[in-house]
């Protein structure tokens, strides 16, 4: 059964304090691993798609990496506006996404 | 990426009643997905809706409780039937990226926040 586990559940950082979020997955044949950002009261906003081990994607202060068992979302010098819940998902059979529980990130000035 | 219009954005409903949520996409898509997000939780897939065929429901979700329509390639509805307070959640629709948009990831509607009293 396809499964996604994210850690930590919550992360509090000071502005400028870099860190990483983890997403461990079990899937029969990876068809894509997705990172989303979700702000309160809104739908998830697409950040990255990764397809193969070793792949990396960057966007502003965010960098996503992928291995055969997990993905990391690195946040460099975060700002308060980076505060949100970050969701990881894998594409399963039939095209559906299986989501992890998310990491709630809080960045204090 | 595709643009999704989802409505209503929120509603407060009496237990025992039903609510229909609509999702309109600005382009034709093969697959549409309906998710539930309970308070403080992540997204759980309810069903996959393909045009011209019955929706495929995930374990724990049944058609009598969550009937889905998919009359064409740009529109779908999800009905939450005979509601109870446990149905209070955010409901989201999503579409799978098509063609040149494929690298932009699945797109989500803004969600419907349902409160059952």
gemmi code that builds the backbone of each chain (N, CA, C; Angstrom):
import gemmi

chains = {
    "A": [
        ("UNK", (0.843, -1.200, 0.000), (0.000, 0.000, 0.000), (0.878, 1.248, 0.000)),
        ("UNK", (0.546, 2.187, -0.878), (1.313, 3.430, -0.965), (1.128, 4.256, 0.307)),
        ("UNK", (2.232, 4.810, 0.783), (2.174, 5.532, 2.049), (3.161, 6.681, 2.051)),
        ("UNK", (2.783, 7.777, 2.708), (3.636, 8.965, 2.810), (3.664, 9.416, 4.258)),
        ("UNK", (4.868, 9.647, 4.787), (5.024, 10.096, 6.170), (5.896, 11.338, 6.196)),
        ("UNK", (5.398, 12.386, 6.819), (6.156, 13.627, 6.901), (6.608, 13.896, 8.328)),
        ("UNK", (7.782, 14.509, 8.434), (8.289, 14.921, 9.748), (9.125, 16.183, 9.606)),
        ("UNK", (9.161, 17.016, 10.660), (8.333, 16.907, 11.854), (6.897, 17.347, 11.566)),
        ("UNK", (6.007, 17.162, 12.531), (4.624, 17.618, 12.359), (4.562, 19.137, 12.392)),
        ("UNK", (5.404, 19.723, 13.235), (5.441, 21.179, 13.358), (6.888, 21.614, 13.525)),
        ("UNK", (7.199, 22.781, 12.997), (8.565, 23.292, 13.045), (8.513, 24.801, 13.251)),
        ("UNK", (9.203, 25.244, 14.277), (9.266, 26.676, 14.559), (10.685, 27.152, 14.314)),
        ("UNK", (10.824, 28.160, 13.481), (12.144, 28.697, 13.149), (12.171, 30.191, 13.393)),
        ("UNK", (13.355, 30.680, 13.647), (13.566, 32.116, 13.662), (13.869, 32.565, 12.231)),
        ("UNK", (13.502, 33.760, 11.917), (13.803, 34.284, 10.583), (15.290, 34.126, 10.297)),
        ("UNK", (15.605, 33.557, 9.117), (16.998, 33.359, 8.742), (17.585, 32.025, 9.151)),
        ("UNK", (16.853, 31.254, 9.951), (17.345, 29.962, 10.450), (16.961, 28.863, 9.456)),
        ("UNK", (17.900, 28.365, 8.715), (17.626, 27.349, 7.680), (17.316, 26.004, 8.309)),
        ("UNK", (16.514, 25.196, 7.602), (16.158, 23.869, 8.086), (15.617, 23.033, 6.930)),
        ("UNK", (15.236, 21.782, 7.251), (14.721, 20.875, 6.237), (13.496, 20.138, 6.744)),
        ("UNK", (12.576, 19.864, 5.841), (11.405, 19.046, 6.114), (11.596, 17.720, 5.400)),
        ("UNK", (11.119, 16.653, 6.044), (11.319, 15.321, 5.487), (10.011, 14.699, 5.018)),
        ("UNK", (10.086, 13.936, 3.949), (8.939, 13.194, 3.432), (9.430, 11.795, 3.046)),
        ("UNK", (9.023, 10.790, 3.807), (9.375, 9.410, 3.502), (8.209, 8.761, 2.787)),
        ("UNK", (8.500, 7.948, 1.787), (7.403, 7.371, 1.024), (7.634, 5.896, 0.702)),
        ("UNK", (6.530, 5.205, 0.528), (6.529, 3.826, 0.053), (5.513, 3.770, -1.062)),
        ("UNK", (5.980, 3.437, -2.251), (5.072, 3.408, -3.392), (5.559, 2.356, -4.372)),
        ("UNK", (4.615, 1.701, -5.011), (4.967, 0.689, -6.006), (5.148, 1.375, -7.356)),
        ("UNK", (6.381, 1.818, -7.607), (6.653, 2.494, -8.873), (6.328, 3.976, -8.787)),
        ("UNK", (7.352, 4.790, -8.500), (7.115, 6.231, -8.306), (6.737, 6.880, -9.631)),
        ("UNK", (5.588, 7.563, -9.609), (5.127, 8.279, -10.800), (5.131, 9.777, -10.576)),
        ("UNK", (5.849, 10.183, -9.541), (5.945, 11.604, -9.239), (5.741, 11.851, -7.761)),
        ("UNK", (6.582, 12.708, -7.192), (6.442, 13.151, -5.811), (6.233, 14.660, -5.848)),
        ("UNK", (5.236, 15.129, -5.133), (4.806, 16.523, -5.226), (4.950, 17.207, -3.873)),
        ("UNK", (5.357, 18.465, -3.909), (5.350, 19.320, -2.725), (4.356, 20.454, -2.962)),
        ("UNK", (3.551, 20.697, -1.915), (2.569, 21.765, -1.956), (2.713, 22.623, -0.711)),
        ("UNK", (2.294, 23.861, -0.852), (2.185, 24.770, 0.283), (0.705, 25.047, 0.481)),
        ("UNK", (0.256, 25.049, 1.744), (-1.142, 25.366, 2.021), (-1.220, 26.422, 3.111)),
        ("UNK", (-1.859, 27.521, 2.788), (-2.123, 28.574, 3.764), (-3.505, 28.340, 4.363)),
        ("UNK", (-3.725, 28.810, 5.581), (-5.019, 28.578, 6.240), (-6.194, 29.057, 5.395)),
        ("UNK", (-7.212, 28.196, 5.252), (-8.408, 28.568, 4.526), (-8.279, 28.528, 3.013)),
        ("UNK", (-7.161, 28.005, 2.524), (-6.946, 27.953, 1.069), (-6.620, 26.546, 0.613)),
        ("UNK", (-6.757, 26.321, -0.694), (-6.362, 25.047, -1.242), (-4.854, 24.958, -1.392)),
        ("UNK", (-4.313, 23.748, -1.535), (-2.864, 23.590, -1.705), (-2.363, 24.289, -2.961)),
        ("UNK", (-1.180, 24.874, -2.833), (-0.530, 25.570, -3.946), (0.694, 24.776, -4.373)),
        ("UNK", (0.768, 24.439, -5.645), (1.844, 23.598, -6.168), (3.209, 24.274, -6.038)),
        ("UNK", (4.191, 23.497, -5.568), (5.568, 23.975, -5.494), (6.473, 23.222, -6.477)),
        ("UNK", (6.589, 21.896, -6.288), (7.536, 21.119, -7.086), (6.971, 19.737, -7.422)),
        ("UNK", (7.483, 19.186, -8.530), (7.319, 17.774, -8.841), (8.692, 17.165, -9.064)),
        ("UNK", (8.940, 16.008, -8.455), (10.186, 15.277, -8.639), (9.844, 13.884, -9.133)),
        ("UNK", (10.649, 13.365, -10.065), (10.308, 12.078, -10.657), (11.344, 10.986, -10.416)),
        ("UNK", (12.615, 11.371, -10.262), (13.629, 10.322, -10.152), (14.662, 10.683, -9.096)),
        ("UNK", (15.246, 9.651, -8.479), (16.255, 9.841, -7.448), (17.404, 10.691, -7.973)),
        ("UNK", (17.819, 11.645, -7.147), (18.887, 12.543, -7.547), (18.387, 13.868, -8.117)),
        ("UNK", (17.117, 13.916, -8.420), (16.551, 15.132, -9.005), (16.422, 16.216, -7.939)),
        ("UNK", (16.629, 17.467, -8.340), (16.502, 18.604, -7.450), (15.754, 19.727, -8.170)),
        ("UNK", (14.952, 20.465, -7.407), (14.245, 21.618, -7.962), (14.374, 22.771, -6.966)),
        ("UNK", (14.472, 23.979, -7.468), (14.604, 25.148, -6.606), (13.626, 26.232, -6.994)),
        ("UNK", (13.187, 26.951, -5.961), (12.309, 28.109, -6.188), (12.503, 29.051, -5.019)),
        ("UNK", (13.143, 30.178, -5.288), (13.418, 31.189, -4.262), (14.166, 30.539, -3.098)),
        ("UNK", (13.606, 30.533, -1.892), (14.307, 30.005, -0.721), (14.090, 28.511, -0.534)),
        ("UNK", (13.373, 27.875, -1.423), (13.025, 26.463, -1.297), (13.794, 25.608, -2.295)),
        ("UNK", (14.218, 24.442, -1.815), (14.881, 23.469, -2.676), (14.392, 22.091, -2.292)),
        ("UNK", (13.902, 21.345, -3.277), (13.409, 19.989, -3.042), (14.361, 18.982, -3.655)),
        ("UNK", (14.636, 17.917, -2.906), (15.506, 16.852, -3.385), (14.798, 15.513, -3.218)),
        ("UNK", (15.265, 14.509, -3.955), (14.599, 13.207, -3.949), (15.619, 12.079, -3.942)),
        ("UNK", (15.383, 11.088, -3.050), (16.122, 9.837, -3.083), (15.117, 8.722, -3.342)),
        ("UNK", (15.574, 7.491, -3.273), (14.672, 6.375, -3.568), (13.642, 6.150, -2.459)),
        ("UNK", (13.894, 6.723, -1.282), (12.987, 6.469, -0.171), (12.391, 7.721, 0.440)),
        ("UNK", (12.990, 8.893, 0.147), (12.496, 10.098, 0.794), (12.810, 11.347, -0.019)),
        ("UNK", (12.131, 12.402, 0.382), (12.366, 13.700, -0.231), (12.556, 14.714, 0.890)),
        ("UNK", (13.364, 15.725, 0.600), (13.578, 16.801, 1.552), (13.184, 18.124, 0.912)),
        ("UNK", (12.603, 18.962, 1.739), (12.332, 20.337, 1.323), (13.208, 21.230, 2.203)),
        ("UNK", (14.235, 21.785, 1.586), (15.174, 22.635, 2.316), (14.711, 24.080, 2.230)),
        ("UNK", (14.712, 24.737, 3.372), (14.315, 26.145, 3.413), (15.528, 26.946, 3.892)),
        ("UNK", (16.001, 27.807, 3.008), (17.203, 28.594, 3.312), (16.808, 30.013, 3.706)),
        ("UNK", (17.318, 30.440, 4.869), (17.060, 31.800, 5.374), (15.584, 32.150, 5.268)),
        ("UNK", (14.715, 31.391, 5.943), (13.274, 31.623, 5.804), (12.837, 32.979, 6.336)),
        ("UNK", (11.710, 33.437, 5.779), (11.091, 34.678, 6.200), (9.710, 34.369, 6.785)),
        ("UNK", (9.139, 35.285, 7.554), (7.810, 35.030, 8.133), (6.760, 34.641, 7.096)),
        ("UNK", (6.871, 35.168, 5.886), (5.889, 34.828, 4.850), (6.009, 33.387, 4.347)),
        ("UNK", (7.031, 32.686, 4.769), (7.157, 31.263, 4.437), (6.337, 30.399, 5.385)),
        ("UNK", (5.766, 30.996, 6.412), (4.938, 30.252, 7.362), (3.714, 29.688, 6.649)),
        ("UNK", (3.532, 28.385, 6.763), (2.431, 27.685, 6.092), (2.548, 26.208, 6.451)),
        ("UNK", (1.592, 25.424, 5.983), (1.721, 23.971, 6.078), (2.249, 23.459, 4.744)),
        ("UNK", (3.270, 22.629, 4.802), (3.877, 22.061, 3.603), (3.478, 20.599, 3.495)),
        ("UNK", (2.895, 20.264, 2.363), (2.371, 18.921, 2.122), (3.192, 18.199, 1.063)),
        ("UNK", (3.415, 16.926, 1.311), (4.099, 16.060, 0.362), (3.098, 15.010, -0.109)),
        ("UNK", (3.153, 14.657, -1.369), (2.239, 13.650, -1.910), (2.934, 12.845, -2.991)),
        ("UNK", (2.532, 11.575, -3.133), (3.027, 10.751, -4.235), (1.860, 10.398, -5.136)),
        ("UNK", (2.166, 10.292, -6.406), (1.142, 9.888, -7.363), (1.050, 8.368, -7.385)),
        ("UNK", (-0.154, 7.880, -7.135), (-0.374, 6.445, -7.034), (-1.038, 5.943, -8.311)),
        ("UNK", (-1.363, 4.666, -8.315), (-2.051, 4.087, -9.462), (-3.372, 4.793, -9.710)),
        ("UNK", (-3.723, 4.958, -10.942), (-4.959, 5.655, -11.276), (-4.833, 7.162, -11.266)),
        ("UNK", (-3.624, 7.657, -10.989), (-3.393, 9.096, -11.048), (-3.722, 9.851, -9.783)),
        ("UNK", (-4.195, 9.157, -8.745), (-4.560, 9.872, -7.524), (-3.327, 10.197, -6.693)),
        ("UNK", (-3.436, 11.238, -5.887), (-2.351, 11.645, -4.996), (-2.607, 11.119, -3.589)),
        ("UNK", (-1.554, 10.581, -2.977), (-1.592, 10.149, -1.590), (-0.772, 11.152, -0.793)),
        ("UNK", (-1.407, 11.823, 0.169), (-0.759, 12.892, 0.913), (-0.212, 12.416, 2.249)),
        ("UNK", (0.878, 13.064, 2.681), (1.342, 12.932, 4.045), (0.545, 13.863, 4.941)),
        ("UNK", (0.862, 13.827, 6.229), (0.107, 14.612, 7.207), (0.485, 16.081, 7.212)),
        ("UNK", (1.591, 16.406, 6.560), (1.983, 17.803, 6.493), (2.912, 18.232, 7.613)),
        ("UNK", (3.675, 19.276, 7.351), (4.509, 19.924, 8.357), (4.069, 21.376, 8.460)),
        ("UNK", (3.668, 21.771, 9.659), (3.257, 23.158, 9.885), (4.479, 23.978, 10.256)),
        ("UNK", (4.858, 24.884, 9.375), (6.052, 25.700, 9.575), (5.664, 27.090, 10.064)),
        ("UNK", (6.324, 27.512, 11.132), (6.124, 28.853, 11.657), (7.474, 29.551, 11.710)),
        ("UNK", (7.588, 30.716, 11.074), (8.830, 31.474, 11.051), (8.598, 32.795, 11.777)),
        ("UNK", (9.317, 32.979, 12.861), (9.148, 34.177, 13.678), (10.187, 35.233, 13.322)),
        ("UNK", (9.767, 36.489, 13.292), (10.717, 37.561, 12.951), (11.708, 37.806, 14.085)),
    ],
    "B": [
        ("UNK", (-1.148, 26.612, -15.306), (-1.916, 25.471, -14.826), (-3.406, 25.765, -14.944)),
        ("UNK", (-4.235, 24.703, -14.843), (-5.673, 24.873, -14.932), (-6.186, 25.750, -13.806)),
        ("UNK", (-7.278, 26.479, -14.091), (-7.916, 27.313, -13.082), (-9.218, 26.638, -12.686)),
        ("UNK", (-9.415, 26.469, -11.385), (-10.608, 25.804, -10.868), (-11.440, 26.782, -10.066)),
        ("UNK", (-12.726, 26.812, -10.376), (-13.663, 27.615, -9.602), (-14.523, 26.664, -8.790)),
        ("UNK", (-14.454, 26.785, -7.487), (-15.195, 25.885, -6.610), (-16.158, 26.711, -5.775)),
        ("UNK", (-17.401, 26.218, -5.663), (-18.371, 26.926, -4.852), (-19.403, 25.985, -4.265)),
        ("UNK", (-19.975, 26.317, -3.100), (-19.720, 27.538, -2.355), (-18.366, 27.488, -1.645)),
        ("UNK", (-17.892, 28.623, -1.204), (-16.618, 28.651, -0.489), (-16.802, 28.194, 0.953)),
        ("UNK", (-17.996, 28.404, 1.488), (-18.300, 27.939, 2.827), (-19.811, 27.866, 3.003)),
        ("UNK", (-20.217, 27.025, 3.948), (-21.638, 26.927, 4.251), (-21.814, 26.341, 5.644)),
        ("UNK", (-22.898, 26.734, 6.268), (-23.298, 26.160, 7.555), (-24.632, 25.468, 7.315)),
        ("UNK", (-24.692, 24.171, 7.614), (-25.873, 23.383, 7.271), (-26.424, 22.665, 8.493)),
        ("UNK", (-27.699, 22.397, 8.434), (-28.359, 21.636, 9.493), (-28.109, 20.149, 9.292)),
        ("UNK", (-27.969, 19.426, 10.374), (-27.805, 17.975, 10.258), (-29.016, 17.365, 9.563)),
        ("UNK", (-28.765, 16.337, 8.790), (-29.822, 15.657, 8.062), (-30.071, 16.212, 6.666)),
        ("UNK", (-29.518, 17.375, 6.377), (-29.691, 17.953, 5.041), (-28.519, 17.562, 4.144)),
        ("UNK", (-28.568, 18.001, 2.886), (-27.515, 17.695, 1.914), (-26.977, 18.983, 1.313)),
        ("UNK", (-25.736, 18.954, 0.902), (-25.097, 20.094, 0.250), (-24.385, 19.615, -1.005)),
        ("UNK", (-24.567, 20.340, -2.100), (-23.868, 20.017, -3.338), (-22.793, 21.056, -3.607)),
        ("UNK", (-21.587, 20.583, -3.828), (-20.430, 21.425, -4.103), (-20.107, 21.319, -5.593)),
        ("UNK", (-19.837, 22.448, -6.202), (-19.568, 22.467, -7.637), (-18.113, 22.815, -7.916)),
        ("UNK", (-17.590, 22.224, -8.972), (-16.222, 22.492, -9.395), (-16.221, 22.699, -10.907)),
        ("UNK", (-15.778, 23.881, -11.350), (-15.710, 24.227, -12.767), (-14.248, 24.461, -13.138)),
        ("UNK", (-13.789, 23.806, -14.212), (-12.399, 23.938, -14.658), (-12.372, 24.715, -15.967)),
        ("UNK", (-11.313, 25.491, -16.165), (-11.262, 26.350, -17.355), (-10.751, 25.606, -18.593)),
        ("UNK", (-10.495, 24.317, -18.473), (-10.057, 23.527, -19.623), (-10.559, 22.096, -19.443)),
        ("UNK", (-10.555, 21.344, -20.520), (-11.033, 19.967, -20.438), (-9.995, 19.077, -19.749)),
        ("UNK", (-10.447, 18.300, -18.809), (-9.554, 17.411, -18.068), (-10.181, 16.028, -18.004)),
        ("UNK", (-9.342, 15.017, -18.029), (-9.852, 13.653, -17.997), (-10.313, 13.265, -16.603)),
        ("UNK", (-9.460, 13.516, -15.626), (-9.734, 13.039, -14.278), (-9.920, 14.208, -13.318)),
        ("UNK", (-10.933, 14.091, -12.481), (-11.124, 15.041, -11.393), (-11.184, 14.256, -10.098)),
        ("UNK", (-10.676, 14.859, -9.042), (-10.580, 14.196, -7.748), (-11.264, 15.041, -6.686)),
        ("UNK", (-11.896, 14.362, -5.749), (-12.513, 15.035, -4.609), (-11.839, 14.576, -3.321)),
        ("UNK", (-11.430, 15.584, -2.513), (-10.732, 15.313, -1.265), (-11.505, 15.892, -0.086)),
        ("UNK", (-11.262, 15.329, 1.069), (-11.766, 15.870, 2.322), (-10.575, 16.199, 3.214)),
        ("UNK", (-10.646, 17.343, 3.875), (-9.603, 17.724, 4.814), (-10.269, 18.081, 6.140)),
        ("UNK", (-10.191, 17.163, 7.069), (-10.784, 17.398, 8.381), (-9.910, 18.360, 9.181)),
        ("UNK", (-10.498, 19.012, 10.171), (-9.758, 20.051, 10.922), (-8.398, 19.568, 11.405)),
        ("UNK", (-7.360, 20.313, 11.045), (-6.014, 19.989, 11.483), (-5.397, 18.779, 10.824)),
        ("UNK", (-6.055, 18.236, 9.803), (-5.575, 17.020, 9.153), (-5.138, 17.295, 7.712)),
        ("UNK", (-4.565, 16.271, 7.114), (-4.159, 16.388, 5.716), (-5.318, 15.995, 4.805)),
        ("UNK", (-5.048, 15.883, 3.535), (-6.084, 15.594, 2.553), (-6.280, 14.094, 2.394)),
        ("UNK", (-7.545, 13.687, 2.391), (-7.911, 12.292, 2.159), (-8.773, 12.226, 0.913)),
        ("UNK", (-8.405, 11.349, -0.004), (-9.148, 11.221, -1.248), (-10.488, 10.544, -1.000)),
        ("UNK", (-11.558, 11.167, -1.505), (-12.895, 10.582, -1.419), (-13.145, 9.702, -2.634)),
        ("UNK", (-12.949, 10.273, -3.821), (-13.266, 9.539, -5.041), (-12.609, 10.200, -6.239)),
        ("UNK", (-12.510, 9.419, -7.301), (-12.024, 9.878, -8.591), (-13.206, 9.898, -9.548)),
        ("UNK", (-13.372, 11.023, -10.246), (-14.515, 11.186, -11.146), (-14.034, 11.281, -12.580)),
        ("UNK", (-14.443, 10.339, -13.401), (-14.144, 10.358, -14.831), (-15.422, 10.630, -15.593)),
        ("UNK", (-15.298, 11.395, -16.660), (-16.473, 11.728, -17.453), (-17.007, 10.495, -18.141)),
        ("UNK", (-18.314, 10.288, -18.026), (-18.952, 9.187, -18.729), (-18.935, 7.860, -18.008)),
        ("UNK", (-18.433, 7.839, -16.790), (-18.421, 6.581, -16.042), (-18.689, 6.857, -14.570)),
        ("UNK", (-18.987, 5.796, -13.835), (-19.222, 5.927, -12.403), (-17.932, 6.356, -11.692)),
        ("UNK", (-18.084, 7.158, -10.661), (-16.920, 7.555, -9.867), (-16.357, 6.354, -9.122)),
        ("UNK", (-15.074, 6.387, -8.877), (-14.401, 5.335, -8.124), (-14.134, 5.842, -6.714)),
        ("UNK", (-14.694, 5.164, -5.718), (-14.612, 5.613, -4.336), (-13.495, 4.902, -3.583)),
        ("UNK", (-12.871, 5.645, -2.666), (-11.835, 5.077, -1.818), (-12.486, 4.344, -0.640)),
        ("UNK", (-11.674, 3.509, -0.014), (-12.154, 2.766, 1.142), (-12.663, 3.733, 2.215)),
        ("UNK", (-13.854, 3.454, 2.726), (-14.445, 4.290, 3.751), (-15.418, 5.329, 3.230)),
        ("UNK", (-15.512, 5.442, 1.920), (-16.442, 6.401, 1.304), (-17.377, 5.656, 0.373)),
        ("UNK", (-18.690, 6.001, 0.431), (-19.673, 5.298, -0.374), (-20.508, 6.267, -1.177)),
        ("UNK", (-21.035, 5.764, -2.274), (-21.770, 6.606, -3.209), (-23.032, 7.185, -2.593)),
        ("UNK", (-23.701, 6.443, -1.714), (-24.931, 6.940, -1.116), (-24.678, 8.173, -0.258)),
        ("UNK", (-23.525, 8.246, 0.342), (-23.185, 9.363, 1.210), (-22.572, 10.526, 0.413)),
        ("UNK", (-21.780, 10.192, -0.595), (-21.071, 11.213, -1.383), (-21.304, 11.009, -2.883)),
        ("UNK", (-22.534, 11.163, -3.355), (-22.767, 11.006, -4.793), (-22.036, 12.078, -5.589)),
        ("UNK", (-21.493, 11.662, -6.720), (-20.689, 12.536, -7.583), (-21.269, 12.516, -8.975)),
        ("UNK", (-21.303, 13.695, -9.601), (-21.671, 13.767, -11.014), (-20.497, 14.306, -11.810)),
        ("UNK", (-20.403, 13.871, -13.059), (-19.344, 14.351, -13.958), (-19.943, 14.408, -15.356)),
        ("UNK", (-20.771, 15.421, -15.608), (-21.524, 15.462, -16.867), (-20.672, 15.793, -18.093)),
        ("UNK", (-19.526, 16.451, -17.903), (-18.662, 16.789, -19.033), (-17.227, 16.904, -18.558)),
        ("UNK", (-16.339, 17.303, -19.455), (-14.910, 17.297, -19.142), (-14.444, 18.539, -18.370)),
        ("UNK", (-15.367, 19.451, -18.044), (-14.948, 20.656, -17.318), (-15.707, 20.867, -16.014)),
        ("UNK", (-16.566, 19.936, -15.632), (-17.446, 20.195, -14.495), (-17.700, 18.925, -13.707)),
        ("UNK", (-17.811, 19.098, -12.371), (-18.167, 17.981, -11.504), (-18.843, 18.528, -10.249)),
        ("UNK", (-19.683, 17.704, -9.646), (-20.278, 18.051, -8.367), (-20.086, 16.912, -7.372)),
        ("UNK", (-19.973, 17.286, -6.116), (-19.928, 16.348, -4.992), (-21.058, 16.735, -4.055)),
        ("UNK", (-21.893, 15.781, -3.704), (-22.956, 16.025, -2.735), (-22.604, 15.327, -1.431)),
        ("UNK", (-22.734, 16.042, -0.336), (-22.584, 15.445, 0.986), (-24.002, 15.248, 1.518)),
        ("UNK", (-24.425, 13.989, 1.659), (-25.812, 13.678, 1.948), (-26.041, 13.386, 3.423)),
        ("UNK", (-27.279, 13.675, 3.861), (-27.683, 13.342, 5.224), (-26.571, 13.702, 6.221)),
        ("UNK", (-26.240, 14.961, 6.253), (-25.049, 15.410, 6.985), (-25.175, 15.287, 8.494)),
        ("UNK", (-24.051, 15.016, 9.111), (-23.925, 15.007, 10.563), (-22.730, 15.898, 10.930)),
        ("UNK", (-22.593, 16.281, 12.189), (-21.454, 17.139, 12.573), (-20.095, 16.556, 12.183)),
        ("UNK", (-19.993, 15.233, 12.088), (-18.728, 14.606, 11.704), (-18.339, 14.916, 10.255)),
        ("UNK", (-19.275, 15.399, 9.472), (-18.979, 15.772, 8.083), (-18.385, 17.168, 7.974)),
        ("UNK", (-18.289, 17.867, 9.074), (-17.688, 19.208, 9.060), (-16.229, 19.091, 8.660)),
        ("UNK", (-15.896, 19.660, 7.524), (-14.555, 19.537, 6.941), (-14.414, 20.575, 5.840)),
        ("UNK", (-13.234, 20.594, 5.254), (-13.027, 21.307, 4.002), (-13.035, 20.277, 2.889)),
        ("UNK", (-13.794, 20.544, 1.841), (-13.869, 19.656, 0.695), (-13.208, 20.362, -0.494)),
        ("UNK", (-12.333, 19.637, -1.167), (-11.558, 20.217, -2.267), (-11.660, 19.352, -3.505)),
        ("UNK", (-11.727, 20.006, -4.654), (-11.613, 19.274, -5.909), (-10.239, 19.544, -6.503)),
        ("UNK", (-9.801, 18.623, -7.326), (-8.472, 18.716, -7.922), (-8.507, 18.088, -9.305)),
        ("UNK", (-7.622, 18.562, -10.181), (-7.528, 17.983, -11.511), (-6.095, 17.585, -11.800)),
        ("UNK", (-5.970, 16.548, -12.602), (-4.662, 16.071, -13.005), (-4.180, 16.920, -14.169)),
        ("UNK", (-2.934, 17.346, -14.145), (-2.423, 18.186, -15.218), (-2.436, 17.464, -16.563)),
        ("UNK", (-2.710, 18.222, -17.615), (-2.812, 17.667, -18.946), (-1.751, 18.265, -19.863)),
        ("UNK", (-1.184, 17.475, -20.701), (-0.309, 17.944, -21.761), (0.810, 18.838, -21.270)),
        ("UNK", (0.881, 20.035, -21.849), (1.965, 20.962, -21.536), (1.924, 21.443, -20.089)),
        ("UNK", (0.774, 21.296, -19.439), (0.651, 21.737, -18.057), (1.100, 20.658, -17.077)),
        ("UNK", (1.493, 19.510, -17.610), (1.755, 18.366, -16.749), (2.823, 18.628, -15.708)),
        ("UNK", (3.786, 19.462, -16.052), (4.884, 19.716, -15.113), (4.496, 20.702, -14.026)),
        ("UNK", (3.293, 21.230, -14.066), (2.892, 22.221, -13.081), (2.106, 21.606, -11.939)),
        ("UNK", (2.001, 20.312, -11.933), (1.379, 19.666, -10.793), (-0.136, 19.712, -10.825)),
        ("UNK", (-0.726, 18.921, -9.969), (-2.166, 18.900, -9.832), (-2.644, 20.243, -9.288)),
        ("UNK", (-3.759, 20.704, -9.810), (-4.335, 21.972, -9.363), (-5.511, 21.700, -8.449)),
        ("UNK", (-5.633, 22.549, -7.423), (-6.715, 22.404, -6.462), (-7.626, 23.621, -6.482)),
        ("UNK", (-8.903, 23.370, -6.212), (-9.813, 24.456, -5.962), (-9.505, 25.091, -4.617)),
        ("UNK", (-10.183, 26.183, -4.328), (-9.922, 26.906, -3.073), (-10.616, 26.260, -1.886)),
        ("UNK", (-11.463, 25.268, -2.148), (-12.078, 24.517, -1.058), (-13.441, 25.042, -0.635)),
        ("UNK", (-14.220, 24.150, -0.056), (-15.525, 24.478, 0.535), (-15.466, 24.109, 2.010)),
        ("UNK", (-15.585, 25.124, 2.852), (-15.552, 24.875, 4.308), (-16.971, 24.621, 4.779)),
        ("UNK", (-17.235, 23.384, 5.178), (-18.576, 22.973, 5.585), (-18.633, 22.799, 7.088)),
        ("UNK", (-19.630, 23.429, 7.687), (-19.905, 23.252, 9.116), (-21.310, 22.719, 9.260)),
        ("UNK", (-21.453, 21.600, 9.956), (-22.764, 20.985, 10.163), (-23.153, 21.172, 11.628)),
        ("UNK", (-24.331, 21.752, 11.825), (-24.764, 22.039, 13.211), (-26.031, 21.272, 13.556)),
    ],
}
model = gemmi.Model(1)
for chain_id, residues in chains.items():
    chain = gemmi.Chain(chain_id)
    for i, (resn, *xyz) in enumerate(residues, 1):
        res = gemmi.Residue()
        res.name, res.seqid = resn, gemmi.SeqId(i, " ")
        for name, pos in zip(("N", "CA", "C"), xyz):
            atom = gemmi.Atom()
            atom.name, atom.element = name, gemmi.Element(name[0])
            atom.pos, atom.b_iso = gemmi.Position(*pos), 0.0
            res.add_atom(atom)
        chain.add_residue(res)
    model.add_chain(chain)
structure = gemmi.Structure()
structure.add_model(model)
structure.setup_entities()
